[in-house]
Amino acid sequence: MRLRSHLVLFVLAALVPVIGFAVLVIRENAELQRDATERGMRATTHAVAATVDQMLETTMTTLEALTESDHLEAPNLRAFHALAERIARSHGWPTVRLFDPDGRVLIDSAEPLRPDLGRAWQPASLARVLDERRPVVSDLFEAGRHRHVVAIYAPVIHDGVIRFVVAATLPAARFSELLRAQQFETGMVAVLQDRADVVVARTQDEPAMVGRRVEHPAPGAEGWTRSRLREGDEVYVAYATTPRSRWRLVLTVPAETVDGPLRRALWQLLAGAAVAAALAGGLTFAFGRRIAGASFGGAKGRDRVPELVDLYLQGDLDLESLVTNRVKLDEVNDAFEAMERQEGIRTVITF
């Protein structure tokens, strides 16, 4: 193997460990960054989930106060209808309804007082109120002309008996407004899903997505995973379940936002290594050629050495005058000492 080849291999052997170490450092840093992103998103999902429940708890508190109205003891339905109308208007609720335990609608604040108001929109939620004897939150549904609403139900209990159930509807848009008010990081999307995995609110594409069922919901009450959106984009997902309503708050961030810096750093490293290898190879080619020539006094070993041998054998090249010392094999150590003293620059060993 020629000297230039040795030098090239030496350069590559020096570069490979450096590149490998740099890759390990970059990967370790990327894992730390990914862990930090996961912790941050998990904490954010829990905080926003608590905010959603706080909004629902506020509505529940108002409803529970409404269940204590004196108008329900007699009962005075006309007076309660006027009160419910004022409460709904002041809170921006589409409607406040009063049911009997059989689910028959007695009062609808958005309708005139009359006997034929129909039955409860969400029989399952009404049954939960009667069973649990406490306020409950429905899933997303459509209520007549009110599209995409949720309802909160509260029992009216007199003498230990549920006499009525009061319900207030909230538009889904109210929850989307709540999510947008959180001012998430750029590229992050927040989604609120009900217990049936139907989208209640979303910070992006709200008109197209609200009311759709999530096809492949993540398992468990909370977690962190990598997934793909309906649009096909790869994302990291953090999710948590709201304690009161048992809805799910989901945060997504593009995978490129998390993994992009790692890929860019690796490509920059590989590009730098390629440039360094090319530069080192060029320098090795240039200087290796000179070094190889210097071993024979500036001559090319492959071409010139045979010519020099022929000249010596023909007597045209005087090599004897170039020899400063001749030593036997057992005197070789003395020859090395003479070379160190610069007294035997060109020594011939005889056998």
N, C-alpha and C positions, 0 to 999 in steps of 0.2 A: 504494500500500500504506500503511495507517495506521501510526502510530507504535507502537501496541501490537503489531502484527504484526512490526515490525522488532525490537522488544525481545524477543519470543518467539523469533524466529530467532537473535538474538544469544545468548540463554541456551542454546539447543540447540547452537549452534556451539561454545560454551564447554564444554558437557558432553561432547559426542561425543569429542573428543581425550582427555579425562581417562578416560572409560570405556574407550576403545580401549587406552590405555596400561595401565590396570589389568588388562584381560583378558590382554594380552601377558605381564604380570608373573606373573599367576596361572598361565597355561599354562606358562611357563618354569619356575616353581617346581614345578608338577606333573610336568613331564618330569624334573627333577632328582630328585624324590621317587621316581618310577617307576624311574629308573636305579639309585638307591640300593637300592630293593627288589630289583631284579634281581640286583645284585651280592651282596647279602646272601643271597638264596635260592640262588644258584649256589654260593656258598661253603659254605652249610649242606648242600647236596646232596652235595658232594664230601666233606665231613667225615663225614656219616652213612654214605655209601657205604664210606668207609674203615673205619668202625666195624663195618659188616656183614662186610666181608672179614676184619677182625681176629677176629671171632667164628668165622668159618669156618676161618681159619688155626689158631686154637687147637685146633679139633677135628681138623684135619689133623695137627697136631703130635702129638696123643695117638694118633691112628691109626698114624702112622709109627713111634711108639715101640712100638705093639702089633705091628707087622709084624716087629720085631726080636726077638720072643719066642722063647726057646729051644724052646718047645713046637711051633713050626712047622718046625723043622729035621728032627726025627725022621720024620714029625710025630707028636705026641701030641694027638690031637683032643679026647680027654676032658679033659685038663688045660687045653687052650686054651679049651674051652667054659666051664669054671669061671672062667677068667681073664676071658673076654669078658663073662660074666654079671656079674661084680663091677664091671668097667669101665662097662658100660651102666647099672647101677644107681647107681653113684657120680656119673655125669655126667647122669643123667636122660634117657638116650637110650632110645627105644622098643626098639631091638634093635641088636645087632652081628652081622654075618653074615660067613661065610668061604666064598668061592667057589673052584672050580678054574678054570683058564683057559677051559674050555668053558662056564662059566656055571652049573654044577651047584652047588647049595647044599650045603655040607658041614656047616656049623654055623650055627645061629640061636640067639642067647642067650635069646630069648623062648620057645624050644621045647625039649623034651627031645632029647637026642642020638639021632638015628635016621637011616637012610639015605634016606628018601623026603621030603626037605624041599623039593623042587621046584627051580625054576631062578631066575635073577636077575630081579628086578622090572624093571630098566632095562637091557636088552641094549645099547642105544646107549652108555650111560655106561660099561658094562663094556668095550665095544670101544674107547672112548677111552682108558681106563686101559692096556689092552694096547698101544695104538698110541703113546701119549705117554710111557708108563712113569713116570708121576708122578701124584699125587693129583688127582682131578677132582671137580667138584660137579655133581650132577644138577639137572634142573628139578623142579618140584613134581609129585608123583604120589600115588596112593593105594596103600598097601601092606597088603593084607589088611584086618585090623581097624583098622589105623592109617591114619586119614584125614588127608590133607593133610600129607605129609612130604616132606623132601628127603633125599638120601643123599650121603655123601662116600665116595669109593672110593680106596683106596691099594694099590699093588701090593706083593707080597712077593717080593723078588728075591734069589735065591741063585745065586751063581756066574754072574751075568749073565743068568739065566733067570727069567722070572716064573713062580713056582710056584703062588702063590695070589693072591687079591684079598680084602682086608678092607674091609668097608663098615659105616658107622654111619648110622642114620637120625636126623634131627632133626625134631621137630614144627614145623609152620609157626607155631604159637602162640609159639614161642620168639622168632621174629623180630618178631612183633607186640609182644611185651613189650620187645624191644630198641628198637623205634621209639618206643613210648610213653615210655620212660625218657629220651628226648632232650629232653622238655619244650619242644615247639615253641610258637610264638606262638599266641595265641587265633585260632581260625578256620583255622589251617593244617592240612592233612591230608598225611600221609606215606604213600606206597605203595611197596611193594617188588615188582618184577615179575621173573620169570625170563626166560630167553632166548627162550621161546615166547610172551612177552607175557601170561603168566598171573599173576594176583595171588597173591603168596606171603604177604604181610602188609599190614596196613592199620591206621592208628591209629583209624579210625572205621568203623562198620558192618562189622567184621571177619567175623562169621559169614555175612553175606549176600554179601560180595565175594570172600573168599579162594577160589581155585579157578576164578574166572571169567576168561575171556580178554578183554583190552582190545581193543575193537573198532577204534579208530583210534589206534594208538600214534604218538607223535611220531617223526619220522625223526632219524637220527644218534645218536651216542654220548652227546652232551650238548647242552643248549640251553635256550632260554627262549621261551615262546610263550603265546598266549592260546587257550583252548579251552573246551569245554563238557562238564560232567560228565554221567554217565548220568541223574542226577536233573534235568538241565536248567539247572543253575547255571553262570553264566559265571565262569571262573577264569583266573588267570595260573599258568603251569606252568613249573617249573624241574626239569631232570632231568640225571642223570649216571650213567655206567656204572661198576659196581664193577670194579676192575682184575683181581681173581683169579677171581671166579665169572662175570663178564660179565653179571651181573644189572643191572637198572636201578632206581635210587632216584629216585622222583618226589615233588616237593613241590608242592602246590597251595594257593593263597590266593584267597579270593573277590575277583573284580574290583571289587566295591563297596568293599572295604577299601582298595584302591589308588586307584581313580578317584573314590570317593565324596567325599573332601575337595575335589577340583577342582570337581565339580558343585555341591556346597553353596556353595563360595566364589563361583562364577559366578552362582548364583541369588540369593545375598545381594547381590552387586554389582548385578545387574539390578533387584532390589527397591529397593535404595538409590537407584539412578539414577532409577527411576520416581517415588519419593517426592520426590527433589530436583527433578525436572522438574515434578511437579505443584505443589510449593511455589513454584518459580520462576515457573511460569505464573500461579498465583494472585496472587503479588505483582506480576507484570508487568501483569496485568489491572487490579489496583487502582491502582497508582501510575502506570501508563501513561495511565490515564484522566485522572488529575489533571494530569499533565504536558501532555497534549494540550489540556486546558482552559486551562492557564496561558498558552499561546501567544496566547489571545484574551481575556485578562483574566478568566478564570473561566467564559467562555461556551463552549458547544459550537459548534465551527466549522461543522458541517454545517447546524445549525438557526439559529444566531444571526447569523452573518455576513450572510446576505441581508437580514435585518431591519435590521441596522445600516446597510447600504448604502441601504435605502429611507428610513430616518430622516434620513440625511445629505442625500440628494437632495431631501427634502421640507423641509429647513432646520431640522428638529427636533433635529439632533445637531450641535453645534459642534465640529468637528475642528480648525479653524484655531487655536483657543486652545491646543491640545495640541502644536502644532508649535513646537519651540524654534529650529530653523535651517532655512534653505533654501540648497542649494548646487547648482552646476552639476556636470555629470558629470566635468569635468576637475578639480574641486575635491574629489573624493571622498576623496582621501588626507588632506586637511585635516580633513574631517568625521570620519574615524576617529581622528585625533589629538585632536580636540575631545571625542569620546566618551570617550577614555581619561582626559581631564582632567575628565570629567563636566560639560562645558559644552554638549554637544549630545546630549541623551538621545534626543530624537525629531527626527531630521533627515530632510527630504524632498529627494530628488535630482530636479532638473528637467532636462529634455532640450531 
